[in-house]
Structures are given as structure tokens and as C-alpha cells.
Amino acid sequence: MRITAVVFDMDGVLIDSEPVWEQVRRDYVAEKGGRWLPDTQKRLMGMSTGEWSRYLSADRDADGLGVGGSAEQVAREVIERMAAHYDRAVPLLAGAVDAVQRMSQNWPLGLASSSPRALIDTVLGRTGLIEFFDVTLSTEQVERGKPAPDVYLTVARALRRNAADCAAVEDSSNGLRAAHAAGMRVIAAPRPEYPLDPEARTLATHVIDGLDELTPALVVADS
């Protein structure tokens, strides 16, 4: 397969932020008198800012978490708490910087993240990773979040590449579904705390246990 670009997810791939997102939103829901369900975190993974803030703010009888207030207020307050965490330290995953550098020596790189634009800029700026990415995009900048393919298709266009000639590195089931729906080759790097749905796992050409396994040879290798 001819690969002409590599696109990374951020949360759960480059930074160990999913536990932070879960704790911040779980605490916020509890403080606001809402309900946190067993499958809430799984449902939230991949949602855009607008989608998850509406989900948190919506009434319980409307299948929301019932925290009240407007979606805009919910988003602002949760993002402020996340930014405070990142101001103390960015939880880079082991091998993230080396993996990005390796890929950048072979292909232009894109970033397709469900994090809000402000947090993407904070993470990439504080870690110095911004210099390796040609295009970075948040799902809040497209119509639909993951598992819809919008963010991946838009990043491919911005890179001036066909999506079918790109490889994506993802950790979540919804992320894998989004990249696959865009037509990209998918490399799964799941976190042990959030195992992939069996159906989503089948969409990956390769499944890796850590970013040290992400090499140019693996990216172009058949399954």
C-alpha cells in the first residue's frame, strides 16, 4: 500500500489524557447533580466538544447526564479544568515524541483530535510536538465528531493527500471507526484501561502495544 501521510489522534495516543478527561467530567457531573452511567466514558470518547457538552447538559429524560446549564457553559467550565491539569503537566505517553519524530522523517503528519482547539494548541506547544505537524484539526472545527470520518477527511484534504493513501494512529473504538470510514489504513494503539470493541478492532491493519512498535516498516506492511 502506498502511504503518503500519517495522521495521529492525540488523546490516548500521544498523551495519557483519557483518565484525566474521565475524572474531570465525572467530578463535574457529580458536582452538578447529574448522573454518570457505566458506559458514559465509552460514549464520550471521540465526541466533539459540542457533542459531549450537549450530552452532559441534556436532561436525563432526553438521554443526557442532566448537569443543567447551557452546552456552552458546560464546555467552558470543563475545558478550564482540563487546561488547569495541563498547566501543571502534560501527560505524554512513553515513546510519543520518538514516534512522532520517526514518522515525520518519512511523511507529512496530521493531527485529528476530539480535544478542543485550545487544548490541542496547549499540548503541542508545551511539548514541542507542534513543529512536527503540518496540519492539526479538532472535531469542533468540523460538522461531526468521531465515529464520523469528517475530521480525518478534512485533515487529508489540508495535507493535499487522498485519504485512502493515509495511515491513521488511533486508540479508541470510535476513532478507529472514523479513520476507517475515511478510507485510511488504521493502526490501533489501544489503552489497556479502555479496550477496543471487538468489531472496531477488526478495522485495524495492525494493533500495537506501545508507540515504540510504531515504525515506518509497520505502517506500510500488510496485516
N, C-alpha and C positions, 0 to 999 in steps of 0.2 A: 504494500500500500504506500502511495506517495503522500507523505506528510509535509505540509508547508508551513504549519504554525502549531503552537501548543497553547492551550488555554487552561488556566488554573482557576479553580474555585479558591476561596480564601478561608472561610470559617471551616475548621475541621480538616483542612488540607495543609495550609501554611501556619495557621495558629490554632491553638487548642482552646477555642472560644465557645464551643457549644456548651460545655458545662457552665461557663460564665453567663451566656445568654439564658440558659435554663434557670439558674439560680436567681438572676436579676428579675426575670419575668415572673418566676414562681413567687418570689417575695413581693413583687409589685401587686400581683393578683391577690395574694393573701391580705396585704395592707388595705386594698380597695374593697375587700369583702366579696371578691369573685370566687370562682371555683376552678381548681386545677384538676384535670382529669388524667387518668393513666396514660392516655395516648396523646396528650396535649403537645409535649415536646416534639414527638414524631410528626405531628401535623404541622407544627410551626416551621420545621426545618425546610428551607427553600422558599418560604413565603417572602414576598417583597414587604417593605416597610408598611405600605398602605394596606396590604392584605392582613398582616399579623396584627396591626394596630386596630383594624376594624373587627377582627376576630376576638381580641381581648375586650374591646369596648362594647360589643353587641350584647343584648340581653340574653339571658340563659335560655329563654323560650325561643330565641331565634338562633340557637346553636352557637351562642357566643360564650365568653367566660364571665360576662357580667360585671366588669370593673367600673362601668359607668364613665361619664365624660365623653368628649369627642375623640375620634380616632387620632386627630392631630395632636391633642393634648397627651394622649397615651403614648404616641410615638415620641414626642418631645421629651417626656419625662423618663421613659425607658432608655432612650439614646443618651440622655445626660448621665444616667447611671453607668451605662456601658463605657462612655468616654472617661468617666472618673476611674474605672478599672484600668483602662489603657494608659491613663496618665501615670499610674503607679508602675505598671509594667505591661508589656505586650507579650502574651504567652506563646512565643514562637515554638513550633513543634521541632523536634530533633531532625536535623538534616534539611530543613526547609530552605535555608539560604543556599546551601550547596546544590540542592536540586534545582532551584531556580537558575543559579549560575550555569549549571551544566546544560540545561535546556536552552538558555539564551545564547550559548555558544554555537548552537545548531539551527535554531529557528527564532523568528519573532514571537514574542509572548503576548498573550492577552490575559485579562483577569475578568471573570464573570461571577460576581458575588451577590448574595442576597443581603449583605450588610448595607446600611445606608451609605450614601456617598461620603458623608463626613467621617464615618468610622474607617472606610477604606483609605481615605487620604491620611488619617491619623496613623493607622497601622503601617502603611507602606512608607510614610515619611519617617516615622520613628525608627523603623528597622533598616532603612536604606534600600529596601527592595524596589522602591519606585523606579530606580534607574534602569531596571531590567525589563520593565513592561512598556510595550509600545501603546497598548490600549487597556484602559480599565473602565469597567462599567458596573453599575449597581442595578439590580432588578427594579429599583424605584424609578429608574430612567426609561423603562420600557413598559409596555401595556400590562403584561402578565408575568408573574414570578414563576419560579420552578414549581412543578414539573413541566410547564410550558417551555418551549425552546427559544422564546423571544430574546433573552439576554445572550445566548450563545450565537444565534443568527446575527444579532446586531454587532457583536464583537468581531465575528468573521468578516462582516462587510467592512467594518472600520479598519481591519487589518488588510483589506483588499485580497481576501482569500475565499475560496469556496469552502463552505462548512464541511463538506464531505472530505476535504483534504486536511482537516484539522484534527488534532487529538486533544481530548479534554481529560483533566485530572480532577476527580470528584470523590467525595466521601459519603454522601447521603443518598438514600434511595431516590428522593425527588430530584437531586442533582444529576444522578445517572440517567434518570428518565428524560430530563431536559436536554442533556448533551446528546443522548441517543436520538431523541426526536428531531434534533437539529441535523442529524446525519453524521455526527462526529464519531471518530473512534474513541471509545471510553476506557480509561484506566481508573479502576476503583482503588481508593486508599481509605477504606472504612476505619472508623474509630471503634475499638472494642466495646465502648460504652453504648454505642448506637449501631447495632448490627444491621446489615442490609436486609431488606425484604428478599426472599428467595427469587422472586420474579425479577426484581431490579438487578440482582447480582448476575443474572444470565445475560444482561445487556452489556456487561463489561468484557472487553477483549482480554484484559489482564486484571488480576486482583493482587495488590501488593500489601505487605505487612508494614512497610515503612518507606519513607522517602529515599532512603539510601538505595532502594531497589529501582528507583525511577532513573533509568539510563536511556540515552538515545537508542541503543540497540533494542531495548524493551519496547519503546514507543513504536518502532517500525516493524516489530516482529509479529508474525501471525500467532493466533491463540493456539 
